[in-house]
C-alpha cells in the first residue's frame, strides 16, 4: 500500500529522529524474538529424529510409547531413559543402565546395528518459564553457565521468565492500549462534536465512572471468577478508556466551529465523515502525545497488580511477580537488577518511539 504524501513526510520526519528510529528497530527486534519464545526457551526439543521420522514436541503431544517407552503420558525429554531411547532408536538396554548406554553411544562404542540412531534439537535455553531447574542448593540460585541470570525462589530460570514475561507484557499493553484508545477517541469525538446535552451527560458519566475504585472491583471479580488474562484485559480497558477522552474532546470543541467544518456541513457531508475523516486527523497530534503515558501506565498497572498478587495467574510469567521476588529475596540481587533493567529498557524504548511518532505528526517539528 502506497503512503500518501502527508504520511510519507511523517515517516521521513520519524526516520530523521535517530533516537526514535533506532529505538523502533531495537524494540521490534526484541519483541519479534520474544514472539518465538517457545523456540528460544523451552523444556521440550524443537525437533526429534527417531527411527527416520521427525517429531515436533514443542507443537504436538507425544506419549512416551512413541519413542519405545512404557507410559502413555507425555514423554519427559529430560529423562535419561527417553534420551537413550531416542539416541539409540529404542533399544531395550536403555531400561537397564541408560546413562551407560548414552556414554557408549557418545564414545562410538555402542552396537546399534539393530536400531537407527536418532537425535534431538534443543532450544538455546532448555527451560520454559515454569520449568524447575535441576541444580543443587537452596533457591534462588545465582547465575552460572547453566542459568545466565540465575533462578527465582522456585528454581525457575530467570532468563526464560523474562523472555516470556516481556512478550506477555507487550501483548497485554498493545491490546489494552488499542481497545482503550478506540473507545476513548470515539467518546471524546462525540462529546466535542455535538456538545450541548450530549457533552454534559458524557461528562457526568465519566466523572462517576472515574470515581469508581478500580482496584477494589478487580479484587472482588478475581475472588469470584478467578484470575485470567482476558478478564484483566477487559477490566483494564473498562477503567482506562477515559484517558484520551478529555484531549480528543478539547480538540473537537475547538475545531467544530472552524470554516472547513461549517463548509462540510453546508455541503451535506455526514457527521461521521466530518468527525473521523476531517476533524480527527487534526486532533491526532494531541492524541499521540498522550499515548506514551497510556502505554507506560498500562505496563505499570500490570506490574503493580502482579506485585500485589491481584494480576495474572500465579503460573503466568510475570515481570511484576519477578519484582516481588526481588523484594522478598534481598540476598539475591540478580533478581532486582534483572527486573529493574528489563522495565527500564522496555519503557525507555517505548517512550522514545512514541515521542518520535508525536513529533512526526506535528507539522511544526523539523529534523536536520
N, C-alpha and C positions, 0 to 999 in steps of 0.2 A: 504494500500500500504506500503510495507516494504521499509525502507530507506536504501540507500547504506551505506557501511562502512564509506565513507567520510562524508556523511550527518549526520550519527549517531555521528561521532566525533564532527561535528559542533554543533549539538544540545546539546551534553554534555557540550561543552565549553560555549554555551549560558546559560545553566542552572546553571553553576558554577558562572556566573556573577550574583550575588544575586540582585544587583540593577536593572539590565535589566530584570531579571526573574520576580521579584515582580512588576516591572512597567508593564510588559506584562499582568500579572494576573489582576492588578487593572484596566488597560485600557480596557482589554477585558470585565471585569465585568461591568464597567461603560458604555462602548459602547453597550454591549449586552442589558443592561437595557434601554438605550435610543432608541434602535430599537423597543421596545414595548412602546413607549411614549404614544400612544393612550390608552393603558391600564393603564398607570400610571397617566396621566394628561389629563383630558377630561371633557368637559361640558355636555357630554351625559353619561347615565348609561352604564355600561358594559353588564348588563343583567337585563331584566324586566320580572317579572312574573305577568300575567294579565289573570284572569279567567282560570287558569290552563294551559295556553300556555306561552311559553317563547319567548322573543324577544331580539335581539342584536342590540341596537340602534347605537353603535359605528361602526357597519359594514353595516347597512342597513337603508334605509329611511323608516320611518313610519309616516303616516299622523296622525293628532290628532284624526280623526274619528276612528282609530284603537282602541283607548282606550276610546271610548264613547264620544268624543268631537264633536264640530260642524264644525271645519275647516278641509280642505283637505291639508293644508300646514303642514310642518313637525312639529311634536309635540315639544313644548317647555317644556322640562322635569323639568325645574326650576319653571314653572308656578304653583302656588298653586292649580289651578283647575285641571291641568293634574296630579299633585301629588296625589290629592284627588281621582281622577278617578281611578288611578292605585291602590292606597291603599285600596279603598272601593269596587273595582270591577265595578265601573261605575254607582254609584247611582246618581240620579238626584239632591240630596241635595247639591252636590259639586258646582253646578252653583249658589247657593244662598249664602252660607257662607262657603267657602272651608276651611278657617282657623279653624273655629269652628268644622267642621266635622273631620278634622285631629286631633284636640285636643281630641275630644271624642274617636276617634279610638285609639289614643295613650294611653288614660286613660282606655281603655277597656270597655267603656260605650256606644259604638255605636252598634246599632242593625243591623247586616249585614247578617240576615238570607236569604235575597233575593239575595245576591250577594256574590261572593267568593273573599275574600281579596287578594291583590297582594303585591308585594314588588319590590324594585329596589336595585341593587348592583352598588354603585358608585365607581369610581376610588379613589385612595388615595388623589389625588389633583383634586378637582372638577372644574378645569378650563383648557381650552385649551390655546394655545399660543395667540389666538386672542379674548378670552372671556373677556368682560368688567366685572370688579368686582363691585358688589353692596355694596359699603361702603360709608358712609358719609364722607365728607371732600374733599379738593382740592388735585388733583393728582400732583405729585406722593405721594402715601401714605406709611407711614413707616411700617416696619414688625410688624406682630402680629400673633396670633394663627391661624387666617384665611389665611393670606398671609405671609409665613415664611420669604421671602426676600422682602416683600413689593410689591408695584406696580410701573409701569413706569408712564410716563406723560399722558398716555391714559387709565390709570386704568386697565392695563393688568397684570396678575400675573407674577412676575419675575421668580419664580421657574419653572413654565411651559414653559416660553420662553427660559430659559437656557437649559432645557432638550431637547426641540425641536431644539434649535439653535446648541447645541453640536452635535446632530445627523446630522443635515444638514451640518455643517462644516466638520465633519469627512467623510461623504459620498462624499461631493464635493472634498475633498482633495484626497481621495482614487481613485476616478475616474480620476481626473486630473493627479495625480502622475503616475498612471498606464499607461494611454494613452501617456502622455508626455515622460515617461521613455522608453516605447517600441519604439516610433518613434526616440527618441534621440539615443538609443543604436543601432538601425538598421542603422541610418545615420552615426554615428561615426564608426561603424564596417566597413561599405562600404568604407568610406574615408580612414581609416587606412589600410585596407587590400589591396585595389587596388592602392592607392597612385596616383602619376602622375597627369594627367589632371583631373581625377575624383576628386581627393583631392582638386585641385586648384579651380575647378568650384564650388564644395560644399562650400569651404571656402568663396568664393566671395558671394555666395547666403546667407550664414549665416551672413556675415558682413552687407549686405544690409538689411536683414530681422531683424537683431538685432538693427539696427538704426531706425527702424520704431517706431514712438511714440505710443505705445500700448494703453495708457490711452486715447489719442485722438480718436483712432479707436473705442474703446469701447463706448465712449461717443457718437460718431456720429451714430454708429449702434444702440445703445439703443434709441437714439432720433428718428430713422427711424422705427425700428422694434418694439421697446418696450423691457422692461427688462424681462428676463426669466432665469430660472435656467440653461437650456440646452444651451442656447446661450452663457451664461457666461462660462460654461464649455468648449464649443468649442473655444471661444476666448482665454481663459487661456491656453488651450493646444496648440493652434496655436503659441502663443508667449512664451511658456515655454519649448518647446521640445528641444531647443538648449542648455539647462543647462548641459546635460550629454554628448553632442557630443564631446567636447574637451577632456574629460577624457578618454572616450572609444577610440577615435581616437588615442590618445597618446599610449595607451596600445597596440592597434593593430599595430601601426607603429613600436613599439619596438619588438613585437613578430613575425612579418611577415617574418623575416629572420632567425628565430631560426631553429634548426635542425629538430625538430619534424614537423614543418610546411613544410619544404622542403621535408622531407621524405614522408609526406602525399601527397604532390603534385606529387612526383615521382611515387607514387603508384596509381595515378589516382583518388584520392578522390576528390569529387566535392568541389567547392569553398564554397558553402553553408554549407556543413558538416564541413569543416575545420573552418569556421568562427564561427559558433554557437555551435558546439559540442566540439571543441578542444581549440579554442582560447578564446572564450567568458568566460568560467569558470575561466580562469586565470586573466581576467580583472574585475571580479566581486568584488574583494576587493576594488579597486579604485572606482568602480561604487557605491557600497553600502555606501562608505564613503560620497558620495555626497547626498544620499537620505535624511538624516535628514535636510539638508539645503533646499532641494526641498519641503519637506513636510511642514516645518515651514514657508517657503516662500509662499507656496500656501495658508496656513491659514491666514497669514498676508495680502496677496493680497486680499483675500475675505473680511477680516475685514476692510482693508483700503478702498476698493471700497464702502462697505456698509456705512462706516463712512462718506465718501464724498458724498453719495447719488447716486452713479453710479453702485451699485452692484445688489443684488437681489431685486425683487419687494418689495415695502414698506410693504406689508401684510405678508411677509415671516418672520419667527422667526430668526432674525439675531443677532449674538453676536456683530458685528460691529455697528449695529444700537443701541444696548444697551450701547455701549461705547459712542456713540454720545449723547445719552440721559444723560449719566453721566456728560458729558462736559457741557451740556446745563442746567443741574439742580444740581448745586453745593450744594444746600441746601438739597439734598437727597444723602448723602454719601453711602447709601446701594447700589445704582446703580454702583458707581465707584468701591466699594470693590467687588461686585459680578463679574463685568466684569474683573477686574484685576486677581482675584483668579481663575476664570474659564480659562482664557487664560494661566496663569502661570502653573496651574496644567496640562492642556491639552498638552501644548508644552513641559513641562519637561518630562512627561511620554513618549511622542513620541521620544524625543531626547535620553533618556536613553535606550529605546527599540532598536533604530537603532544603537546606539553605541555598544550594545551587539551583534547585528547581524553583524556589521562590524568586531568586534573582533573575532567572531566565524568563519568568513570566512578567517581570517588572520592566516596562519599556524604558524606564529612566536609567536602568543599570547597563553599563557597558564594561567590557573587559579588554584589556590590552594584550 
